[in-house]
Amino acid sequence: MQVQLNAMQTQTEENYLKAIYRLGQENTQKVTPKGISDALGNSAASVVDMLRKLTEKQLIDYDKGKGVRLTAQGEKNAVLIIRRHRLWEVFLLQKLGYEWDQIHVIAEELEHIKDDSLPDRLDKFLGFPEYDPHGDPIPKANGKVPKSYSVTLANLKEGKVCRVAAVRDTSSTFLQYLLKLEIGIGTPIQLIEKISFDGSLVISIGGKDKTTVSQKFGENILVDA
């Protein structure tokens, strides 16, 4: 029996499905209860209890050796949750004038609105955007997902020119730092030098003077090279 997204899932369960999906996309290794616990900030006991509930609802398969995997229905539901979240981010930025460092937290609440037709109406109203303001692909109504980016600024070779395609870290502190540096989606960056001592990067932003940023910074910027 298929699980109905809006009728049978709590907000907490939706957050777990979304976290499991993201961990599965980001990691080549298996998704573990500890990884889920770290991602959500929940205790190990609460994670194990939720995995049991999601297994009973046939939304995940959990094996200690293979880790946690979404079932076909679980993945479908997770993609729909992410679709709602990213559409709300576009709406908040483009139509309500929020800054890109403010929209993630608000969209975390709006993504749980229980109305099956709302995402499609919102998508049409916004002109069917393919990416949210942080560069993440917005799943289509049929579940297909536009191209995502995986190459980080830190992975580039010295001298390479690229443009910012997405950001991994959507915390307000990181996004505010990017605003201070005048970096947004589409901003051209040249990686001038990698400093071997600590992995920091010397870059030029939009053809301007050199700036030095940390390795962590570079690992959180996804680029189209």
C-alpha positions as a Markdown table, in Angstrom:
| # | Residue | x | y | z |
|---|---|---|---|---|
| 1 | Met | 0.0 | 0.0 | 0.0 |
| 2 | Gln | 1.4 | 3.4 | -1.0 |
| 3 | Val | 1.8 | 6.0 | 1.7 |
| 4 | Gln | 0.0 | 9.3 | 1.1 |
| 5 | Leu | 2.4 | 12.2 | 1.6 |
| 6 | Asn | 0.1 | 14.6 | 3.3 |
| 7 | Ala | -2.2 | 12.2 | 5.1 |
| 8 | Met | 0.3 | 10.0 | 6.9 |
| 9 | Gln | 3.5 | 11.8 | 7.6 |
| 10 | Thr | 4.2 | 14.1 | 10.5 |
| 11 | Gln | 6.5 | 17.1 | 10.2 |
| 12 | Thr | 9.3 | 15.3 | 12.0 |
| 13 | Glu | 9.0 | 12.3 | 9.7 |
| 14 | Glu | 9.2 | 14.6 | 6.7 |
| 15 | Asn | 12.4 | 16.1 | 8.1 |
| 16 | Tyr | 13.9 | 12.6 | 8.5 |
| 17 | Leu | 13.0 | 11.6 | 4.9 |
| 18 | Lys | 14.6 | 14.8 | 3.6 |
| 19 | Ala | 17.7 | 14.3 | 5.7 |
| 20 | Ile | 18.1 | 10.7 | 4.6 |
| 21 | Tyr | 17.7 | 11.8 | 0.9 |
| 22 | Arg | 20.3 | 14.5 | 1.2 |
| 23 | Leu | 22.8 | 12.3 | 3.0 |
| 24 | Gly | 22.3 | 9.7 | 0.3 |
| 25 | Gln | 23.0 | 12.3 | -2.4 |
| 26 | Glu | 26.0 | 13.8 | -0.7 |
| 27 | Asn | 27.8 | 10.6 | 0.5 |
| 28 | Thr | 29.1 | 7.7 | -1.5 |
| 29 | Gln | 29.1 | 5.6 | 1.7 |
| 30 | Lys | 26.1 | 4.3 | 3.4 |
| 31 | Val | 23.7 | 6.5 | 5.4 |
| 32 | Thr | 24.0 | 5.5 | 9.1 |
| 33 | Pro | 21.9 | 6.4 | 12.1 |
| 34 | Lys | 24.8 | 8.4 | 13.4 |
| 35 | Gly | 25.0 | 10.4 | 10.2 |
| 36 | Ile | 21.3 | 11.1 | 10.6 |
| 37 | Ser | 21.7 | 12.0 | 14.2 |
| 38 | Asp | 24.6 | 14.5 | 13.3 |
| 39 | Ala | 22.6 | 16.0 | 10.5 |
| 40 | Leu | 19.4 | 16.6 | 12.5 |
| 41 | Gly | 21.0 | 17.2 | 16.0 |
| 42 | Asn | 18.8 | 14.4 | 17.5 |
| 43 | Ser | 19.8 | 11.8 | 20.0 |
| 44 | Ala | 20.8 | 8.3 | 18.9 |
| 45 | Ala | 17.8 | 6.8 | 20.7 |
| 46 | Ser | 15.3 | 9.1 | 19.0 |
| 47 | Val | 16.8 | 8.4 | 15.6 |
| 48 | Val | 16.5 | 4.6 | 16.1 |
| 49 | Asp | 12.9 | 5.1 | 17.2 |
| 50 | Met | 12.1 | 7.1 | 14.1 |
| 51 | Leu | 13.8 | 4.6 | 11.8 |
| 52 | Arg | 11.5 | 2.0 | 13.2 |
| 53 | Lys | 8.4 | 4.1 | 12.5 |
| 54 | Leu | 9.6 | 4.9 | 8.9 |
| 55 | Thr | 10.3 | 1.2 | 8.3 |
| 56 | Glu | 6.8 | 0.3 | 9.5 |
| 57 | Lys | 5.4 | 2.8 | 7.0 |
| 58 | Gln | 7.5 | 1.3 | 4.3 |
| 59 | Leu | 9.3 | 4.5 | 3.6 |
| 60 | Ile | 12.8 | 3.2 | 4.4 |
| 61 | Asp | 14.8 | 0.0 | 4.5 |
| 62 | Tyr | 17.3 | -0.3 | 7.3 |
| 63 | Asp | 20.0 | -2.8 | 7.5 |
| 64 | Lys | 23.0 | -2.4 | 9.8 |
| 65 | Gly | 25.4 | -3.6 | 7.1 |
| 66 | Lys | 23.9 | -1.6 | 4.2 |
| 67 | Gly | 22.7 | 1.4 | 6.2 |
| 68 | Val | 19.5 | 3.4 | 5.7 |
| 69 | Arg | 17.9 | 3.6 | 2.3 |
| 70 | Leu | 14.7 | 5.2 | 1.1 |
| 71 | Thr | 12.1 | 3.0 | -0.5 |
| 72 | Ala | 10.7 | 4.1 | -3.9 |
| 73 | Gln | 7.8 | 5.7 | -2.1 |
| 74 | Gly | 10.1 | 7.2 | 0.6 |
| 75 | Glu | 12.3 | 8.8 | -2.1 |
| 76 | Lys | 9.2 | 10.1 | -4.0 |
| 77 | Asn | 8.0 | 11.7 | -0.8 |
| 78 | Ala | 11.4 | 13.2 | 0.1 |
| 79 | Val | 11.7 | 14.8 | -3.4 |
| 80 | Leu | 8.3 | 16.3 | -3.0 |
| 81 | Ile | 9.2 | 17.9 | 0.3 |
| 82 | Ile | 12.4 | 19.3 | -1.2 |
| 83 | Arg | 10.4 | 20.6 | -4.1 |
| 84 | Arg | 8.1 | 22.5 | -1.8 |
| 85 | His | 11.0 | 23.9 | 0.2 |
| 86 | Arg | 12.9 | 25.2 | -2.8 |
| 87 | Leu | 9.9 | 26.8 | -4.4 |
| 88 | Trp | 9.1 | 28.6 | -1.2 |
| 89 | Glu | 12.7 | 29.9 | -1.1 |
| 90 | Val | 12.3 | 31.4 | -4.6 |
| 91 | Phe | 8.9 | 32.9 | -3.7 |
| 92 | Leu | 10.3 | 34.5 | -0.5 |
| 93 | Leu | 13.3 | 36.0 | -2.3 |
| 94 | Gln | 11.6 | 37.1 | -5.5 |
| 95 | Lys | 8.1 | 38.1 | -4.4 |
| 96 | Leu | 8.4 | 39.1 | -0.7 |
| 97 | Gly | 11.9 | 40.7 | -0.8 |
| 98 | Tyr | 13.6 | 38.5 | 1.8 |
| 99 | Glu | 17.4 | 38.2 | 1.6 |
| 100 | Trp | 19.0 | 34.9 | 0.7 |
| 101 | Asp | 20.3 | 34.4 | 4.2 |
| 102 | Gln | 16.8 | 34.6 | 5.6 |
| 103 | Ile | 14.7 | 32.4 | 3.4 |
| 104 | His | 16.0 | 28.9 | 4.4 |
| 105 | Val | 14.6 | 29.0 | 8.0 |
| 106 | Ile | 11.2 | 30.3 | 6.8 |
| 107 | Ala | 10.9 | 27.7 | 4.0 |
| 108 | Glu | 11.6 | 25.0 | 6.6 |
| 109 | Glu | 8.2 | 25.9 | 8.1 |
| 110 | Leu | 6.4 | 26.5 | 4.8 |
| 111 | Glu | 7.4 | 23.2 | 3.3 |
| 112 | His | 5.1 | 21.3 | 5.6 |
| 113 | Ile | 1.9 | 23.0 | 4.4 |
| 114 | Lys | -0.6 | 20.3 | 3.7 |
| 115 | Asp | -2.0 | 21.2 | 0.3 |
| 116 | Asp | -1.3 | 18.9 | -2.7 |
| 117 | Ser | -2.0 | 21.5 | -5.4 |
| 118 | Leu | 0.0 | 24.3 | -3.8 |
| 119 | Pro | 3.5 | 23.4 | -5.1 |
| 120 | Asp | 2.2 | 23.2 | -8.7 |
| 121 | Arg | 0.4 | 26.5 | -8.4 |
| 122 | Leu | 3.5 | 28.1 | -6.8 |
| 123 | Asp | 5.7 | 26.7 | -9.5 |
| 124 | Lys | 3.5 | 28.1 | -12.3 |
| 125 | Phe | 3.2 | 31.5 | -10.5 |
| 126 | Leu | 7.0 | 31.7 | -10.3 |
| 127 | Gly | 7.5 | 30.8 | -14.0 |
| 128 | Phe | 8.8 | 27.2 | -13.4 |
| 129 | Pro | 12.2 | 28.0 | -12.0 |
| 130 | Glu | 14.9 | 25.3 | -12.2 |
| 131 | Tyr | 17.0 | 26.4 | -9.3 |
| 132 | Asp | 16.4 | 28.0 | -5.9 |
| 133 | Pro | 18.3 | 31.1 | -4.7 |
| 134 | His | 21.1 | 29.0 | -3.3 |
| 135 | Gly | 21.6 | 27.2 | -6.6 |
| 136 | Asp | 20.0 | 23.9 | -5.6 |
| 137 | Pro | 17.9 | 22.2 | -8.4 |
| 138 | Ile | 14.1 | 22.3 | -7.9 |
| 139 | Pro | 12.5 | 18.9 | -8.6 |
| 140 | Lys | 9.8 | 18.9 | -11.2 |
| 141 | Ala | 6.2 | 17.8 | -10.6 |
| 142 | Asn | 7.1 | 14.5 | -12.3 |
| 143 | Gly | 10.0 | 13.9 | -9.9 |
| 144 | Lys | 12.8 | 14.7 | -12.4 |
| 145 | Val | 15.6 | 16.9 | -11.0 |
| 146 | Pro | 17.6 | 19.4 | -13.0 |
| 147 | Lys | 21.4 | 19.1 | -13.2 |
| 148 | Ser | 23.1 | 19.6 | -9.9 |
| 149 | Tyr | 26.7 | 20.7 | -9.4 |
| 150 | Ser | 29.4 | 18.8 | -7.5 |
| 151 | Val | 32.7 | 20.5 | -8.2 |
| 152 | Thr | 33.8 | 22.8 | -5.4 |
| 153 | Leu | 36.0 | 25.9 | -5.7 |
| 154 | Ala | 38.6 | 24.1 | -3.6 |
| 155 | Asn | 38.8 | 21.3 | -6.2 |
| 156 | Leu | 39.7 | 23.6 | -9.1 |
| 157 | Lys | 43.2 | 23.9 | -10.5 |
| 158 | Glu | 45.2 | 27.1 | -10.0 |
| 159 | Gly | 44.4 | 29.7 | -12.7 |
| 160 | Lys | 41.0 | 28.2 | -13.5 |
| 161 | Val | 38.0 | 30.6 | -14.0 |
| 162 | Cys | 34.5 | 29.5 | -13.0 |
| 163 | Arg | 31.2 | 30.9 | -11.9 |
| 164 | Val | 29.4 | 30.3 | -8.6 |
| 165 | Ala | 26.6 | 27.7 | -9.3 |
| 166 | Ala | 25.4 | 26.9 | -5.8 |
| 167 | Val | 26.4 | 27.0 | -2.1 |
| 168 | Arg | 26.5 | 24.0 | 0.2 |
| 169 | Asp | 26.3 | 26.0 | 3.5 |
| 170 | Thr | 23.0 | 27.8 | 3.7 |
| 171 | Ser | 23.6 | 29.2 | 7.2 |
| 172 | Ser | 22.9 | 32.9 | 7.7 |
| 173 | Thr | 26.5 | 33.5 | 8.8 |
| 174 | Phe | 28.0 | 32.0 | 5.6 |
| 175 | Leu | 25.5 | 33.7 | 3.3 |
| 176 | Gln | 26.1 | 37.0 | 5.0 |
| 177 | Tyr | 29.8 | 36.5 | 4.5 |
| 178 | Leu | 29.2 | 35.9 | 0.8 |
| 179 | Leu | 27.1 | 39.1 | 0.6 |
| 180 | Lys | 30.0 | 41.0 | 2.2 |
| 181 | Leu | 32.3 | 39.7 | -0.5 |
| 182 | Glu | 29.8 | 40.5 | -3.2 |
| 183 | Ile | 29.4 | 36.8 | -4.2 |
| 184 | Gly | 26.2 | 35.4 | -5.4 |
| 185 | Ile | 24.9 | 32.8 | -7.8 |
| 186 | Gly | 26.6 | 33.4 | -11.2 |
| 187 | Thr | 29.5 | 35.5 | -9.8 |
| 188 | Pro | 32.8 | 34.8 | -11.7 |
| 189 | Ile | 35.7 | 33.7 | -9.6 |
| 190 | Gln | 39.3 | 32.9 | -10.6 |
| 191 | Leu | 41.3 | 30.6 | -8.4 |
| 192 | Ile | 44.7 | 32.2 | -8.4 |
| 193 | Glu | 46.6 | 30.1 | -5.9 |
| 194 | Lys | 46.3 | 27.3 | -3.4 |
| 195 | Ile | 48.4 | 27.7 | -0.3 |
| 196 | Ser | 49.8 | 24.4 | 0.7 |
| 197 | Phe | 50.3 | 25.2 | 4.3 |
| 198 | Asp | 46.7 | 25.3 | 5.3 |
| 199 | Gly | 44.7 | 24.8 | 2.1 |
| 200 | Ser | 43.6 | 28.4 | 1.9 |
| 201 | Leu | 42.8 | 29.9 | -1.5 |
| 202 | Val | 43.8 | 33.1 | -3.2 |
| 203 | Ile | 40.9 | 34.2 | -5.5 |
| 204 | Ser | 39.8 | 37.1 | -7.6 |
| 205 | Ile | 36.1 | 37.8 | -7.4 |
| 206 | Gly | 34.6 | 39.3 | -10.6 |
| 207 | Gly | 38.0 | 40.4 | -11.8 |
| 208 | Lys | 38.7 | 42.5 | -8.7 |
| 209 | Asp | 41.7 | 42.5 | -6.4 |
| 210 | Lys | 42.9 | 39.3 | -4.8 |
| 211 | Thr | 41.2 | 37.9 | -1.7 |
| 212 | Thr | 42.3 | 35.1 | 0.5 |
| 213 | Val | 39.6 | 32.6 | 1.8 |
| 214 | Ser | 39.8 | 29.5 | 3.8 |
| 215 | Gln | 39.7 | 25.9 | 2.5 |
| 216 | Lys | 36.4 | 25.5 | 4.3 |
| 217 | Phe | 35.0 | 28.4 | 2.3 |
| 218 | Gly | 36.2 | 26.8 | -1.0 |
| 219 | Glu | 34.6 | 23.5 | -0.1 |
| 220 | Asn | 31.2 | 25.2 | 0.4 |
| 221 | Ile | 31.1 | 26.9 | -3.0 |
| 222 | Leu | 29.9 | 24.8 | -5.9 |
| 223 | Val | 31.0 | 26.0 | -9.3 |
| 224 | Asp | 30.3 | 25.6 | -13.0 |
| 225 | Ala | 33.8 | 25.3 | -14.4 |
